[in-house]
Amino acid sequence: MKVKRYVNTREGEEIKRGTLLFLNFKLAHNQAPENYIKLFERFASEDPIVHSMGNKYISINTLFKDEILTKDGYPQLLYGKIATYDILDRDAFYDRKKKETVSVDIGEDIVANFKFIDFYFSPGTHRLAFFDNQPVNSKQVEKYFQQASDRILGEGQVNVTFETDRDIIERILNANYVESFNAVVSYSNRDETSGFEELLEEKTKADNIARLEITAKSPKNEGMSPKQDGLITSVTKLAKSNGYVVATIREGDKKKRTKIDTTNHPMKEAFESKKTDLINGIYLKIISIFNSK
């Protein structure tokens, strides 16, 4: 399936098909939709520029608010574009004919090789969707929103993480046993939890812990079993939306040894909508998965 492709229906109406990825935004305090809206407004007004790699940088290009409001009176979706581009060193140009370096008078706001990435943010679910196969690596999109948030509110005040593929989470939970387990998790944001998972989250919030790192290893020639409501199970479930897990597991009848890094397995959802109904279609897709509060 080709991502971000428009096709014509028999009636002549364009259809957009693609694959969506999702970022989960979590404010450390005051986790209300209007505070997420304020954060995005500050992305636009303060325009932090984030270094991507090499000469490449990312900043916000546009921000719009959906005219359709939720029952609580806030826009059901914020949407816009971020831009990726090269900032050129004016003293690092080369004249091929003269065989010498030259300086070029380029305004500090003039950049090169720009490309746009569309984003769609639901304040009610605090999830951001964007299409896969963008001109910039998806992890750089995560990096932009995390570092831009840090610049605006300070480190530890916002945590931005990819939603993880649910099947890869189930592989860890259903493993015969786990040989090694490393996880980094943060508090969730009004998402439903239960049992030890809920207790772990409550203790994390109570101690004002923004980031919790957990490492576990089994005794030699033995393994750890993910028990219902146990530590490994609870942390893995919390990490599906709020962090990541790197685990070495044994799975299947032959107990095949497999190393899983959940950062390599983001949740991906097929999407299709009429172009004229794109914003509403993406909003409905987001809330169908994450349930607007």
Summary of the structure (lengths in Angstrom):
residues: 293
radius of gyration: 22.0
end to end distance: 32.5
largest distance: 72.1
contacts: 877
relative contact order: 0.19
helix: 28%
strand: 37%
